[in-house]
Amino acid sequence: MSTLYAAINKINANSFVVSSNALQPQYCACYADNNNEAVINFDGKVFKCTARNFMDIPHYGILNEMGVIEWNTDMVMKRLSITQDGRCDDCILLPSCGGICSQHRLEGNANNVKACKYDERLTIENIISMAIKQRIISFKLQQTD
């Protein structure tokens, strides 16, 4: 049993829920993949992902004087044209994951093993077991409220 799994089990034993590795339907890998997602920096530059420093990466558009985003259509089309990573196709957890981060794929980091949402120290059985425990604990907590 991995140290991570043991730690999460200990947390669960004390009636706390861990949000990491929650199994729930995902329609995309990240909030940044949603069409209506826009992060507006202080200088008016528009980005899709908040997990960046906002300085060294190309921006997706700019907020004009009227408060309307003028999108860089080439950047947007490049992001929209990304397809699912082939490594994910056979994974039974794909419906609850959404795949590898599109930002990692855009930056060429998708081959990095850490690009997978699920921790490689956990087996699929561990992840499913944790998800069931989390739901049971959440249900019990709701019943006591």
C-alpha angles and dihedrals in degrees: 000000000000122000089239093054091047091051093050090048089053091051090049091049087062091053097255124133123224114209094201116106093009112171109226133131113283122189095191135013095250145010087247089068092064113105092228095052117111130158112203115203123211090260094054096257113140122222134175102213126056093197092082136085092241093222111076100037129079114259126230096226147321133258107241127214091269091057093252121130114241100205125213094231094197091058093044093048091049090055093045092050094060112115129206115283111256092228089067097052096087098037113114089211094061095101090058095041110041093214137271118338111276090217089059090048092049091050093047094247096116092104088064108105090223089065088083112093093221120075112248089221089070125074121220087252090055092051094049091045091051092049091053092048091048091053093047092050092046091049092050091048091051091051092056094051 
